[in-house]
Amino acid sequence: MKWVQVVVSLVLGGCVTAARPPVSQAPLQDEGAVYVYLAPLPREARGLRYSLKGIGATGEGGLVQPLELVLTTVAAPEPGRGERLLATGRLPPGRYSGLQVTVASASLAAGEGAPKLAVDEAPARIDVGFDVRSGQAVVLAVALDPKRSIKG
């Protein structure tokens, strides 16, 4: 059986600044907030299922600030399902060069006996610059690029 190595390549879909964070959280003081949304998997990713181990924002000097994963397992698209909140966190103000996503596991179908895919242990990098300002939130939208995700 031939193993397929999968690297989750996420492509930045857009970046906008929100006026204020959700009401359910305490007000931002000397920090900013980041909300990362994941677009539905494209049709060509049918059967793909992966679990995430972690996500972080890469700051100046390469320091990675961890974000809280809200969605840990991503599966084939569900009809009518839109973007989902992937991760969120509060960050110190400053310039960030992108995100790092660590994949725990991946398979081509759900359930027992599904073929497992090899995944990189190193985090996948999403190079996109964004600024975090005190008292403000940044919303990022990312999407899986199936063609760039498969290495061999």
N, C-alpha and C positions, 0 to 999 in steps of 0.2 A: 504494500500500500504506500502510496506517495504522500508525504507530509506536505502540507502547505503552511508556510509561515505567514502570519498575519501581523501587520503593524497597523495600529489604528492611526490613520492620518486624518486629522480633523482640520477642516478648512474654516477659517474665520468667515462667517457669513455676514456679519455686520457688527457695528459697535455704536451705541448711542448712550447718552447720559440721561439718566432718569432724574426727575425733579426731587423725589424723596423716597426713602425706603418704605417697605410695607409697614402698615400700622402695627403689626404683631411684634415688631422688634423695638428695642430701646432706641431713642434718637442717637444719631451719630454725633460724636463730639469732635475729638482731634483725629479722627480716622475716617476712612471712606469705606464704601461697600462695593462688592463685585458680585454680580449675578450672571451665571453662565447657563445659557439655554441650549439644548440640543435639538436640532431639526429631526424630523422623522427619518428613519433609514430609507434610502431610495429603493425602488423596486428591484434593481439589480443586486441588492444585498439580501434578497429573499432567502430565508433559512439561516442567516448569520445571527449569532447570539454571542454577546461578550459581556464579561463582568469587569468592572473597574476596581482597581485597588486604591487609587488616589489621584488627586489633581492638585496642582499648585500654580501660583502666579510667580513668574520669574522677575525679580526686581533688579535694580542696578547692582552691579558687582556679582550677578549670578545667584544671589540668595533667593531660594525658593520659599515662598510663604504658602503653607498649606491652606486649602479651601475645604469646606465640609461638603462631602458628596451627598447629594440628595437622592440621586438615581444611581444605583450600583450595577444594575443589570439592564442591558439594552438588547432588544430583540427585533425581529422583523416588523415592518410597519403594520399598524392596525388601521383599518379604514376609518377616516375621519379624525385620526389622532394628530394633533398639531405639535408644536414645540413643547418640550418638557424641561422643567428646571433641572439642570444637571448638578450644579454646585453653587455654593454661595460662601461668602466670608467677608470679614472686615479686615482691611489692610491699612498699613500706615500710608500717609500721603507720599506720592512720588511717581516716578516714571517706571513702568513695567514693560519688559520686552516681549512677553508672551505667556503662554501656559505650558505646563508639562503634565501629561496624562499617562498614568501607569495602568496597563491592562493586566488583570489577574489571569483570565482564561478566555478562550473563544472556542466556539463550535459551529458546525454548519446546520444543525437542527436541534430542536428542543427535545428533552426527554432522555431517558437512559439509552445508552448505545449510540448516542450521537457522536459523529466523528469529531475528535478534539483537534484543534489547530494549535500549532506552536506559536507562541507570542514572544516578543522581545522582552527581556527583563528590564532593559533601560526604558525610561519614560519617553514617550513620543513628544516631540516639541511642536508647538504651534507658535510660529514667529509672527507676532503682531504687537505693535506698540500701543499702549494705552496709559493714560494718566489717571491717578487716583487723587482726588482732592478732599480735604477735610469737609465733612458734612454732606458729601455728595455720593451718589451711586453710579456705577458704570455697569451697563448691561451688554454682555457679549453673546453672540449667537454663533454656534459652531455646527458643522455638519460632517458626517463621515464621507470620505471619498473612497469608495470601494476599489477603484482601479489603482490608486496609490497605496492602498492598505496591504495588498498582497505582494510579497517579495519573491516568492518562488515556491 
